[in-house]
């Protein structure tokens, strides 16, 4: 997603940014996980959405 909540450009859905509330909420809903699960996945594999999805599928 975009770094700014006021920026109307296309969101960057290839990276997960846990430091912005709107992105955290988006990814929790998109991946159907809790905040703790999402944070653990990002810690384990980094912020790549593709890598996080694969990690969550294998868990």
N, C-alpha and C positions, 0 to 999 in steps of 0.2 A: 504494500500500500504506500501511498505517498507519505513523505515525512511530515507533512503539514495537514492538519485536519481541515484547514480552510482552502487548501489547494484542490482545485477541481479536476486535476489531471488524472490520467489513468493510474489506478493503484498498482503497486509492484507486488504481485502475488507470488513472486518467486522467492521472496525472503520474508521471514517472520521477525517482526520487531516487537519485543516484549516490553519495551519502554513507553509505549503509547497505548493508552486505554482502549481507544477505538480499534486498534489492531489486535490487541489481546482478546477483546470480545469477539471480533470477527473470526480469528483463528480457532478459538475455543468452540464456537458454533460450527464452523466449517469442518473441523476435525472430530467433533462430538467428544471432546475431552474436557477434563477439569483444568483449572489454571495450574495446579501442581503437576499434572500429567504433561501438560504442554511445556512447562518450564523444564521438567526433567528431560524431555525429549530434545529440546533445544540444547541443553547442557551436554547431552550425550553425543549429538551429531552435528550441532551447529544450527545456523538460522535458515538453511536451505529448506524451503517448503517440501520439495521432493524428498529430501533425505529424512525429514521429520515424518512425512507420511509413511515412508518405507519402514522407519523405526517403529512407529506405532502399530503398523500391521504385523510386524514380527514379534511384538511384545505379547 
